[in-house]
Amino acid sequence: MLVHVYRPSPNSDHNYNIFLFIVRHRKGSEGPPQQQFDDIKQAEFYFGESWDNKVFTAENTGSVIGVRTEANGTFLASCRVTFKEPKQPPIVLFRYIEFHMLQDNPDMNI
């Protein structure tokens, strides 16, 4: 899964600092999702034209696979995950990045 965490940015040019990274759910686990992967070679992140259509590559170094960026508003993030096993095809993950928590929208009924 592609996930993100964010906080307000101290940089006056952007509203938010964001860290986007990949995790794997651990079925039946009460602990956090898996964040380190032996089978993944790299992840390539794409955020669109506001980032000059650049692709940001995160190599698997044995730690969390992700990238940091800054933004002023919502955007669609995509991530192509390439595996070490050459016969395993890449997968593409998507996540809509937004910055409003439920407490900011008390009229929403869930």
Helices and strands as residue ranges (DSSP letters): E 2-8, E 16-22, E 40-46, G 49-51, E 55-59, E 66-71, E 75-83, E 91-97, G 102-104
